[in-house]
Amino acid sequence: MRVVEIESPGGPEVLRLAERPVPEPTQGELLIRVAASGINRPDVLQRKGHYAPPPGASDLAGLEVAGVIERGDQAAMDKAGLKVGDRVCALVAGGGYAEYCVAPVEQCLPVPDGFSDVEAASLPETLFTVWSNVFDRGRLQSGETLLVQGGSSGIGVTAIQLGRAFGATVIVTAGSDEKCAACLEIGAHHAINYKTQDFVAEVQRITGGKGADVVLDMVAGDYVAREIECLAEDGRLVIIAVQGGIKAELNAGLVLRRRLTVTGSTLRPRSVAFKGAIARALREQVWPLLASRKVRPIVHSTFAAAEASKAHALMESSQHAGKIVLTWTA
């Protein structure tokens, strides 16, 4: 099978097509003939040598795929209501940049009717991440306000739609007026250009001084102190990436007086059982929204697998709004 390998840690140019044997599924797993692979920020970090795969995972990048089931653990597939020939999308801990990928059955979901392979491949990583962090850890409720840092990212456009679908007011930040406009079109109620506006002041203005109930943060660093300032009483700050650095100072007095929660998580190293529970929640709560197109994939660009380096360069440029996907057509 063809795969995209990381020749050595470095820039996008270190990605190259190579040949490898097709992997074999073991107990609780199935093999997917991959039609499309989603690209995510962790892939970029892995390419640079900053994010090693968890023990036992493939050394290939790629955390989400869509395609057709080739074979697998029949008992596990029967339990999940899946069979050979079904179209599925899956969250994986690695190995997604390949024509064939092994995935735990529990982390596979049926492709919604009418969705292309490219659309399906754009779903798992962002949906699993947003559900786990915004709704499970952040406990977002209908009627609350959600602030999403980086609203035009793959995570951002998913958080916008899910937040709105479940009755929250969604505020986003983005780095240009064009990206802000794109976020509003996708469904955000308010968009703040963080390069020209103070997002703390804007959140306070928009909420009438109450603040945001949940903040989804992909920046960390010096953003943390500012996010603490714009949280409402009993607010929750959920950190899922540290693009702005791992160190932060904050006003602990505000945390005490407003009863704030600061939390965070990484999804990739979590157990199959943990991810399987998220998959079941998504199938029950979110898949009907996908079927009705109340929540929809936002795909900015697709690239042939041989152009993976160009796809990574686009990801790093941040000149996209939505997902970037690789395709494996011959």
Secondary structure as UniProt FT lines:
FT   STRAND          2..6
FT   HELIX           12..14
FT   STRAND          15..19
FT   TURN            27..28
FT   STRAND          29..39
FT   HELIX           41..47
FT   TURN            48..49
FT   TURN            55..56
FT   STRAND          64..72
FT   HELIX           74..80
FT   TURN            84..85
FT   STRAND          87..91
FT   STRAND          100..104
FT   HELIX           105..107
FT   STRAND          108..110
FT   TURN            113..114
FT   HELIX           117..121
FT   HELIX           124..130
FT   HELIX           131..137
FT   TURN            142..143
FT   STRAND          145..149
FT   TURN            151..152
FT   HELIX           154..165
FT   TURN            166..167
FT   STRAND          169..174
FT   HELIX           177..186
FT   STRAND          190..193
FT   TURN            194..196
FT   HELIX           199..206
FT   TURN            207..209
FT   STRAND          212..217
FT   TURN            221..222
FT   HELIX           223..229
FT   STRAND          231..239
FT   TURN            243..244
FT   HELIX           252..258
FT   STRAND          261..264
FT   TURN            268..269
FT   HELIX           272..285
FT   HELIX           287..291
FT   TURN            292..293
FT   STRAND          299..304
FT   HELIX           305..307
FT   HELIX           308..317
FT   STRAND          323..327
//
